[in-house]
């Protein structure tokens, strides 16, 4: 019987060597034996199901998708969707588009060297996704060579899906040999992007569209579907349009979902009558704050109101929950600011907030049709961050007032 080591099985199974060694130690891999410091596994051993994920019942089906020009922001959402469909995922990346490897994904350097591809990726695929957006620097010639080389590894009638921005020309040409002999199907997903504007993409819904076109059109070919993947646009001054309440919460929830460990969210919250109530929107927003804190992001929130009103707010559920969490919850007395720096009251208005030095949120007066706008204007962000720091000089821990 021939044995292979953990590194060789890592390439075959698409998981890390560390994970394979852990499975061996836990007795999860049949026939695995330890030879000195190295684990050896019979070459025909089946991959154990992943009990940590909901896809464990699918994992041995061996369906596999290759993502060329694998892009982290899309694939953060796309890969779990594909895994739920029962696929294992391989990815090719270029120097300009690095991707942090997930444990369940095999990531390889993008190259048009057939010999290298044969030795580093699995032999057959049930589909290929080619991501060719504005920030991908691979040339059309390179992509054509790589896609056609990798398409030779596709099962008959498997799809090739091109994901591109609508303003980018489609230069992906599959060879007539592949089309005629393997009956490969090519479909295209166009992501509509605004010209000459900055924007944020809705990666979650784009990923759902990719999955639908990849798996939902069993025999279709040469389909082109347009999707509006933009979640928000910014004008030439870096500002969004004025946002209504529902739009604002949707975008705020999106920004919270993107926060990572060590991100810094700084906020000033006057105690507005419409905020911190038990409405579904506010309660859901409260939960999102707590989830972000648990992920390790730093949220620092200053509540601005009159000190003599503290008894009124002691029973506010949101304040109590925030104080008990790892959120840095601060208090600034409205009357102190009115006496010492009255211009700050006007500057803060109905509330300001920012994420690092990248994004700024301004609440609008509580009596209009619109709730807020979002800005990525660096000067506006810096100006308001300095306002925040000036206010913070007067801050005390909220929990000291709630004793």
C-alpha positions in Angstrom: 0.0 0.0 0.0 1.3 3.4 -1.0 1.3 6.2 1.6 1.3 10.0 1.1 2.2 12.8 3.6 0.1 15.6 4.9 1.5 18.1 2.3 0.4 15.9 -0.6 -3.1 15.3 0.9 -3.3 19.1 1.5 -3.0 19.6 -2.2 -5.5 16.8 -3.0 -8.1 17.8 -0.4 -7.9 21.6 -0.6 -7.3 22.1 3.2 -4.2 23.1 5.1 -1.5 20.7 6.4 -2.2 21.8 9.9 -5.8 20.8 9.6 -4.9 17.3 8.2 -2.4 16.8 11.1 -5.2 17.7 13.6 -7.5 15.2 11.9 -4.8 12.5 12.2 -4.3 13.2 15.9 -8.0 13.1 16.5 -8.3 9.7 14.8 -10.5 11.1 12.0 -8.4 9.7 9.1 -8.6 5.9 8.6 -5.2 4.2 8.3 -3.1 7.3 9.3 0.1 6.3 11.0 2.8 8.5 12.5 6.4 7.9 11.3 8.7 9.9 13.5 7.4 13.5 13.3 5.5 12.9 10.1 2.0 11.5 9.5 1.5 9.1 6.6 -1.9 8.4 5.1 -3.0 5.6 2.6 -3.2 7.2 -0.8 -6.8 6.1 -1.5 -8.2 7.5 1.8 -11.4 9.5 1.5 -11.5 13.0 2.9 -13.4 13.0 6.3 -16.5 15.2 6.4 -16.1 18.6 8.0 -18.2 18.5 11.2 -17.6 22.2 11.8 -19.6 23.3 8.8 -23.1 22.8 7.5 -21.6 21.5 4.2 -20.3 18.3 5.8 -22.9 16.1 4.1 -21.7 17.4 0.8 -18.0 17.4 1.2 -17.3 13.9 -0.2 -19.1 14.6 -3.5 -15.9 16.1 -4.8 -17.6 18.7 -6.9 -15.1 21.5 -7.5 -15.1 25.1 -8.7 -12.0 27.0 -9.8 -12.0 30.8 -9.3 -9.5 32.6 -11.6 -8.4 36.1 -10.3 -9.8 35.2 -6.9 -10.8 38.4 -5.2 -11.1 38.6 -1.4 -14.1 41.0 -1.1 -16.3 39.0 -3.5 -15.1 35.5 -2.4 -15.7 36.3 1.3 -19.3 35.9 0.4 -19.1 33.7 -2.7 -17.1 30.8 -1.2 -19.5 30.0 1.6 -22.4 30.0 -0.9 -20.6 27.6 -3.2 -19.7 25.4 -0.3 -23.4 25.2 0.7 -24.0 24.0 -2.9 -21.6 21.2 -2.2 -18.5 22.5 -4.0 -14.9 22.5 -3.1 -13.1 25.6 -4.2 -9.7 26.3 -5.8 -8.5 29.8 -6.5 -5.8 31.4 -8.7 -4.5 34.8 -7.7 -2.2 37.4 -9.4 0.5 39.5 -7.7 -1.8 42.5 -7.7 -4.7 40.7 -6.2 -3.6 38.8 -3.0 -6.1 36.7 -1.2 -5.8 35.5 2.4 -6.4 31.7 2.2 -9.4 30.2 3.9 -8.8 26.8 5.4 -11.3 25.2 3.0 -9.9 26.8 -0.1 -6.7 26.0 -2.1 -5.1 29.1 -3.4 -2.4 29.0 -6.1 -0.3 31.7 -7.9 -1.9 32.6 -11.2 0.3 31.6 -14.1 -0.1 30.4 -17.7 2.5 27.7 -17.2 0.5 24.5 -18.0 3.1 22.2 -16.2 2.8 24.2 -13.0 -1.0 24.2 -13.1 -1.1 20.4 -13.7 0.9 19.8 -10.5 -0.8 22.3 -8.2 -4.5 22.1 -9.0 -6.9 19.2 -9.1 -7.4 17.5 -12.4 -11.1 18.1 -13.1 -13.6 20.9 -12.4 -17.3 21.3 -12.5 -17.1 24.9 -13.4 -14.8 28.0 -13.7 -15.5 31.5 -12.5 -13.4 34.2 -14.1 -13.3 37.5 -12.2 -12.2 40.3 -14.5 -13.1 43.6 -12.8 -11.5 47.0 -13.1 -9.0 46.3 -10.3 -7.7 43.1 -11.9 -4.4 43.7 -13.7 -4.1 40.5 -15.7 -4.0 41.2 -19.4 -6.7 39.7 -21.7 -4.0 37.6 -23.4 -2.9 36.1 -20.0 -6.5 35.4 -19.0 -7.4 33.8 -22.3 -4.3 31.5 -22.0 -5.0 30.5 -18.4 -8.8 30.0 -18.8 -8.3 27.9 -22.0 -5.6 25.8 -20.3 -7.8 25.3 -17.2 -10.9 24.6 -19.2 -9.2 21.4 -20.4 -9.8 20.2 -16.9 -13.6 20.7 -17.1 -16.1 18.0 -17.2 -18.2 17.9 -20.3 -20.9 20.6 -20.5 -19.5 22.4 -17.4 -19.9 26.2 -17.3 -17.3 29.0 -17.6 -18.7 32.1 -16.0 -17.1 35.5 -16.7 -17.8 38.1 -14.0 -16.9 41.6 -15.3 -17.8 45.2 -15.0 -20.2 46.3 -17.7 -17.8 49.0 -19.0 -15.0 46.5 -19.6 -14.8 44.8 -23.0 -15.4 41.0 -23.1 -12.1 39.6 -24.5 -12.5 36.1 -23.2 -12.5 33.7 -26.1 -12.8 29.9 -25.6 -11.1 27.8 -28.2 -13.3 26.1 -30.8 -11.7 22.8 -29.8 -13.1 23.1 -26.3 -16.5 24.3 -27.4 -16.9 21.5 -30.0 -15.3 18.6 -28.1 -16.2 19.4 -24.5 -19.3 21.4 -25.1 -18.3 24.0 -22.6 -20.9 26.7 -21.8 -19.8 30.3 -21.4 -22.1 32.8 -19.6 -21.4 36.4 -18.4 -22.4 38.4 -15.4 -22.1 42.2 -16.1 -21.8 44.3 -12.9 -23.1 47.8 -13.7 -20.7 50.4 -12.5 -21.1 54.1 -12.6 -18.6 56.0 -14.7 -16.3 58.6 -13.1 -17.7 58.1 -9.6 -16.6 56.4 -6.5 -18.8 53.7 -5.2 -19.1 50.7 -2.9 -20.1 47.3 -4.3 -22.7 45.0 -2.7 -20.5 41.9 -2.7 -23.1 39.8 -0.9 -25.8 40.1 -3.6 -23.2 40.0 -6.4 -22.1 36.6 -5.0 -25.7 35.4 -5.0 -26.0 36.4 -8.7 -22.8 34.6 -9.5 -24.1 31.4 -7.8 -27.5 31.7 -9.6 -25.9 32.0 -13.0 -23.3 29.4 -12.3 -25.6 26.7 -11.0 -29.1 27.7 -12.1 -28.7 27.6 -15.9 -28.1 23.9 -16.5 -27.9 23.9 -20.3 -27.8 27.6 -21.2 -24.8 29.2 -23.0 -23.9 32.7 -24.1 -26.2 34.3 -21.6 -25.4 37.8 -20.4 -27.1 39.1 -17.3 -26.7 42.6 -16.0 -26.7 43.3 -12.2 -26.7 46.6 -10.3 -24.0 45.7 -7.9 -23.5 49.2 -6.4 -24.7 49.7 -2.8 -23.8 53.4 -2.7 -22.3 56.1 -5.0 -20.4 59.2 -4.0 -20.3 62.5 -5.9 -17.2 64.5 -6.9 -17.0 65.9 -3.3 -17.0 62.3 -1.9 -20.6 62.6 -0.5 -23.5 60.3 -0.9 -27.0 61.4 -1.7 -29.3 62.2 1.3 -30.5 59.0 2.8 -33.9 58.2 4.2 -34.1 56.2 7.5 -34.4 52.7 6.0 -31.6 53.4 3.5 -29.4 54.8 6.2 -29.8 51.7 8.5 -29.2 49.4 5.5 -25.9 51.1 4.7 -24.9 51.5 8.4 -25.5 47.7 8.9 -23.4 47.1 5.8 -20.5 49.2 7.2 -20.8 47.4 10.5 -20.6 44.1 8.8 -17.3 45.1 7.2 -15.6 46.1 10.4 -12.6 44.0 11.3 -10.5 43.6 14.4 -8.7 46.8 15.4 -11.0 49.0 13.2 -12.0 52.2 15.1 -15.6 53.5 15.1 -15.9 56.8 16.8 -19.4 58.2 17.5 -21.2 61.1 19.1 -24.8 60.4 20.0 -27.1 63.1 21.3 -30.0 61.5 23.0 -32.6 62.1 20.3 -36.2 61.1 21.0 -36.3 58.8 17.9 -33.2 56.9 19.0 -32.4 54.1 21.5 -36.1 52.9 21.6 -37.4 49.4 21.5 -38.4 49.5 17.8 -37.3 46.6 15.6 -34.8 48.8 13.7 -33.1 50.0 16.9 -33.1 46.6 18.6 -31.5 45.0 15.5 -28.9 47.8 15.4 -28.1 47.2 19.0 -27.4 43.5 18.2 -25.2 44.5 15.3 -23.1 46.7 17.6 -22.6 43.8 20.0 -21.6 41.4 17.2 -19.0 43.9 15.9 -17.5 44.3 19.4 -17.3 40.5 19.8 -15.3 40.4 16.5 -12.7 42.7 18.1 -13.5 46.1 16.5 -13.2 49.2 18.7 -16.4 51.1 19.1 -16.1 54.3 21.2 -19.4 56.2 21.6 -19.9 59.5 23.4 -23.5 60.2 24.6 -24.2 63.9 24.9 -27.0 65.1 27.1 -27.6 67.1 30.3 -26.3 65.6 33.5 -29.5 66.3 35.4 -31.3 64.0 32.9 -29.3 60.9 34.0 -32.2 59.4 36.0 -34.3 59.6 32.8 -31.9 57.3 31.0 -30.8 54.9 33.7 -33.5 52.4 32.6 -32.7 52.7 28.8 -32.0 49.2 27.7 -29.6 50.2 25.0 -27.5 52.3 27.3 -27.4 49.5 29.9 -26.4 46.9 27.4 -23.7 49.1 25.9 -22.2 49.9 29.3 -22.1 46.2 30.2 -20.4 45.3 26.9 -16.8 45.9 25.7 -17.9 49.1 24.0 -16.2 52.2 25.4 -19.3 54.2 26.5 -18.6 57.8 27.5 -20.7 60.7 28.7 -20.3 64.4 28.1 -22.5 66.9 29.9 -24.4 69.2 27.4 -24.4 72.2 29.8 -20.6 72.0 30.3 -20.0 72.2 26.5 -22.6 74.9 26.2 -20.6 76.9 28.8 -17.0 76.2 27.6 -17.2 75.5 23.9 -20.7 76.3 22.6 -19.6 76.1 19.0 -19.2 72.3 19.5 -22.9 71.9 20.1 -23.6 73.3 16.6 -20.8 71.2 15.1 -22.1 67.9 16.5 -25.6 68.7 15.5 -27.8 65.5 15.5 -24.7 63.3 15.7 -21.5 62.5 13.9 -19.5 59.3 13.5 -16.6 57.9 11.6 -14.7 54.7 10.8 -11.0 55.1 11.2 -10.1 58.1 8.9 -12.0 56.5 5.9 -15.7 57.1 6.3 -17.9 59.8 8.0 -21.6 59.8 8.9 -23.6 62.9 9.6 -27.1 62.7 11.1 -29.5 65.3 9.8 -32.1 67.2 11.9 -34.8 64.9 13.4 -37.7 66.6 11.7 -37.0 66.1 8.0 -37.6 63.5 5.3 -33.9 62.5 5.3 -31.9 60.9 8.1 -28.2 61.3 7.1 -25.5 61.2 4.5 -22.2 59.4 4.2 -18.9 60.9 3.2 -15.4 59.7 2.1 -14.1 63.2 1.8 -10.8 63.2 3.7 -11.0 66.9 4.8 -14.5 66.5 6.1 -13.5 63.3 8.0 -10.5 65.0 9.6 -12.4 68.1 10.5 -15.1 66.0 12.3 -12.6 63.7 13.9 -11.0 66.8 15.5 -14.4 67.8 16.8 -14.8 64.4 18.3 -11.4 64.7 20.1 -12.3 68.1 21.4 -15.5 66.7 22.9 -13.8 63.7 24.2 -11.7 65.9 26.5 -14.8 66.4 28.6 -15.9 62.8 28.7 -16.2 60.4 31.6 -17.1 56.7 31.7 -20.8 56.3 31.5 -20.8 53.5 34.0 -19.6 55.9 36.7 -22.9 57.8 36.3 -25.0 54.7 36.3 -23.8 53.5 39.7 
